[in-house]
Amino acid sequence: MAASAVVGGIPLKYLSLLILVVQNSALILVMRYTRASVPEDERYLASTAVIMSEVIKMLVCLGVLYNAPPVHRRTVHRLGAFLHHELVVKWRDSSKLAFPAALYLIQNNLQYVAATNLDAATFQVTYQLKILTTAFFSVVILHKPLTRIKWAALALLTVGIALVVLPKDVGLTGLFHYFSSTPAVSDAIVEEGVGNQSNAQGFFAVLMACVLSGLAGVYFEKILKAPTKPAPVEPDVEGRVMVVDDGFVDDYAPSQLWVRNIEMSVFSILFGMVFVVLLQDGATIAEKGFFVNYNALTWCVIGIQAFGGLIVALVVKYADNILKGFATSISIILSSLMSVWLFSFTITGTFLLGASFVIYATYLYGL
């Protein structure tokens, strides 16, 4: 029934997919523009941008949770008591999210590295490798069986991405020469960069981001689908019995996904501030400030990244994998076309063939 919801005359499943297409395309394009169009000493700090994205996402989730109960039970004190129960009293459950939160933190930072060193179109296509890594960890961790169609889709996806990452000066007629050349020649070609790009560094960042994305996503799914056990009644540090308001169950039970997102954001902010912001960019922040070189486009990137995860949750709720695959395919096409206009990107024969393989594989995997 949720899938039949309509907003402004448009079915919500199609509206959410339209938003997902815009979000996917806009994030890559704007992130690439803000990282590649300025000198290195004038770039904003990616570490602080990731932190601010998590802060915004947490505030949105808090707003959703606040509005979850009926109006007569909608108070800040009640929300605070519920969050204290979920994050502090049930600390054993919430601490399980520290691991995927750390993985997502590293992944989001790697996205900025990839956007700095790869053009938007190549980044968009190669980032679909996360389908392969997610499938791998689903088989290993969740023991999910894959059909022959899905295995074929993964093989096609791998071939497509391999074609996309080939250097631009290697056309379809040069594939045989490229793969038959000596290792020294091949490595020299791969290491070539354009402008402020380093293709090898960008591809490595995408590869690691895809691995972390797959592992974190599957681990998070395992936590969400784990059978819940009734929490034992235990006395607090002063020996008093903790009594939980039964209304919490009725008011916030449908919003557990938002609670998990808040817990993830809390861990991401803590880990990010200590291990990324302070250790990596502490000296720069002390000298120039936390928001050094921020502008309107920087906040645009932060906002798009913050809402991205929430949009995906909306798509999962109201759409299906096939429609989500179509949205990803349209995003790839749109990003490629916009890259030609914005960044003078050249669509080669190998890129076109590889992107076509990736698009079809994405659709095929959703069947």
N, C-alpha and C positions, 0 to 999 in steps of 0.2 A: 504494500500500500504506500510505503514511503516513496517507492519509485514512481508513483503516479502523481506526486505532488507537483503543483504548477505555480510558477512565479511570473506574474506579468504575462500570462498566456503561454509561457514557454515551459515545457516539462523540466522539472528540476534536474533530471539526470543529464539532459542535453545542455542546460545552463551551466551546470558544474563542469562538464567537459569543455565547454567553450572557455570558461574561466581558466581551466587547467592548460589549455592550448596557449592562451595569452600569457599565463604565468610562466610556463616552460620557456617559451620563445623570448619573452621580455627579460627574464632573469639572465639568460646566457648573453643576449645582445647588450644589455645595459652593463652587466658586469664586465664584459669584454671591453666595452667602450671606456668605462671608467678606469680600467687597469692598463690598457694599451695606448690610450690617446694622450697620456701625460708622462713626463720624465719620471724616473724611478724615485727621485727625491721629493716629488710632489704628489705621490700617491698616498691615499689614506691607508691606515693600518688595517690589514685584513683581520687580524686577531681581535681588534676592538669592534669591527663590523659584525663579526660572528657573535660576540657577546651581546651587542645591542639587538641583534636579530632574536636571540633567545629571550631577552628581556621583553621585547614586544610580544613574542609568542606567548610567554607566560602571562602577561597582562590580559591578552585576549582570552586565554583559557580561564583566567580568574573572573573575567566579566561574564563568560558563559556559565560558569559555576554559580556565580552570584544570582543569576536570573533563573537557575534551574528550579528552586523550590517555589511553591505557591507564594503569592504576594504577601500574605499575612505572616509568612515565616521567612521572609527574605531580608536578612540583616547581616551586617558585616561581622558582628560578634559570632553569629551562628556559622558563617562561612569559615571564620578563623578557627572555631572549635572543631569543625569538620576536618580542616586541613591539618590541624595539630594531631588529630586522631589518625589520619592517614599517613602523615609524614614522620611523626615522632613516636606515637604509641605503637603503630605498626611498622616500626623501623626495619624489622627484618624483611618485610615485603618490599618496602620502598628502596632499600639498599640494593636490591637485585637490579634496579635500573641504572645503577652507577656505571656498570660495564657498557651497555649500549649507548649511554649518554656520552661516555668518553670516546667511543668509536665515532658517533655522529659529530662530535666536536672536531676530531681530527679530519673527518671527511669534509666538513664544511670549510675548513681552512685549506684543504687540498683543492677544493673547487676554485678558490681564488688563484692558487698557483697555476692551475690548468688554464683558467680564463686569461691569465697574463701571458701565457706562452703558446696557446693554441688559438686559431681563429674560431669564431663562434660556431660555424657550421661543423668543423671537424670535432670540436668539443661536444656538440650536441649528439653527433652520431656515435662517437667512441664511448660516450657515457652510457649508452644503451648496453654496454658490456655488463652492467649491473644485473641485467636479466639472467645472464649466464652464472654469475657468482651467487645470485639469490637462489637459483635452481640447484646449484651445487650444495650450498649449505642446507637447503630444504631437504635434500636427499640424505645428507650426512647427519644432520641434527634432528630433523623432524621425521625422518624415514618416510618421506613422501615418495610414492612411485610416480615416475614420469612416463607418459605414453610415447609411442613411437613418433607421433606428430611433434610432440614437444622436443624430443631429442633431435629430430630433423631441423626444427626451428632453431635450436641452439647451435647446431653445426652451421646452418646458413648464416646465423648472426655472427659467428666467429669469422667466417670467410668474408662477410661484408665489411666488418670492422678492419680486418687485415688489409682489404683493398683501400679503405679510406685513409689508413695511416701511412700508406705509401707516399713517398715524396712527390711533390707536384710535378716534377720534371720526368716522372716515370708514367708514360701513358700506357694504354692497353697493349700497344705494339711492343712496349719495352718491358713487359712483365717477365718474360722469359730471361731477358738479359739481366734484369735486376736480381732475380733469384739465382741465376747461374754465375753471377759475378763473385769475385773473391770476397771473403769476409771483411778485409780492410776497406775495400771500395764501398761495400754495403754500409758498414758502420759510419764511414765518412759522410755518406749521403744522409743517413738518418740523423746525424748530429747537426746538420745544417739548420740554421735558424733564419728567420726573416725579421728584420727590424729588431725589436726588443724581445723576439720570441726565441725560445729554445725548445725545439720540437721534442727532443729526447726527455727533457725535464717535464714538459707538458704531458706527454704520453704516460710517463711514469706516475705523475700525479693523478691522472685519470684512472690508471690501472689500480693504484692503491685505494683511491676513493671508491671505486666499484667494489673492491674486495671488502672494504669496511662497511659499505652500504649494505651489501648482501648479508654479511655476518650480523650486523646490528639489527637489520630488519627481521631476519629469521629468529634471532634471540628474543627480540621484542614480541614477536608473534607467539613464541613458546610461552613467554610470561603471561600474555593476555589470555591464552587458551588453557593455561594450567588450571586444574580444578581448585576451587577456593575451599579452604577449610575454615570452619568457625573458629574465630580467635578465642583462646581460653581466657577466662576471667582471672586476672592477676592483680595482686595489690601493688600500689605504687611504692615509691621509695619510703613513704612514711607509714606504710602498712594499710592504707585505705584502699578499698576495692574500687576499681575504675568502672564506672557505669556509663555506658554509651547510649546516647539518645536514640531510641528506635526510629525516630523520624528521619535520621540520617539515611537509613536504608531506603525509605520511600522517596525522599527528596533528591538524593544524589546518585542512586543506583544506576539510572540511565546515563550518567555522565562520567562513568569510570574512565573512559578514554581520555577525557579532558584532565582528569586527575593524574593519570599516568604521564601526560604531556607536561604538566606542571612539575612533576617529580623529575622528569628528564631534564627540563630546563634548569631546575635548581642545581642539579649535579653538573650540567654543562657550564653554567655560569661559574660555579665554584672551581671546577677543574680549569676552565679557560682563564679565569683571572689569575690563578696561581701558576699554572704550568705553561701557559702560552703568552698571556699579556705581560705579566711581570718578568718572567724569565727571558722571553724573546724580545719584547719591545719596551721593557721597563725604562731603559735609559732614554729612549726617544720620547716616551710619554712624560717622563720627569722634566725633559727639556722643552717639549713643544705642546704637551697636553694630550688628553685622552682622545679628543676629537680633531686631531691635527689633519688638515687638508680635507675635511668633510665639506660637502656641498649638497645641493638638492638631489643630484643624481646618486650620491652616496646613500642618502636616506631612502631613495627609491629602491636601490639594490637591497638594502637591509629590510625594507618593508616587504618586497616581493619574496625574499628568502624566508622571512618569518611566516608569511601567510601560505607559503608553498606546502608545508606539511599539513596544515589545516585543510587546504583545498583537496589534497590527496585523500584525507579522511572523509571528506564530503563525497568525493567520487566513489570511494569504496562502498559508502553507504547507499548511494542512490544509483550507481551505474554498475556495469560489469566489466570483466577483463577485456572483452572484445572492443567495447566502446573506448575503454582507456587506451588500448593499443592504437586505435584510430587517432585518438588525441595526440599520442606521442608521435605518430607518423606525420600528422599535419604540422606539429611543432618542428620536426626536422626539416620539412619542406619550407616552412615559413622562415626559419632561421637561416637556411641556405640562401633563399632569395634575398632576404634583408641584408645578409653579409655581402652579397654582390654589390648592393647599393651603398651600404655604410662603410665597408672596409675594403672595397675593390677586390673581393674574394673571387678567385677564378675556379669555376666548376670544371674539373677535368673529367675525362672519360672514366678513369678508375674511381673517382669520387662518386660520380653519378651511378655507376654500377654497384659500388659498395653500399651507397645509401639506399638504393632500391632493394638490395638484399636485406639490409637491416629493417627497412620498413615492412617488407613482406614477412620477415621472420618474427617481428613484433606482433603482427596480426595473427600469424600462424600459431604462436605460442599461447595466444588468448583463446584459441578454439577449444 
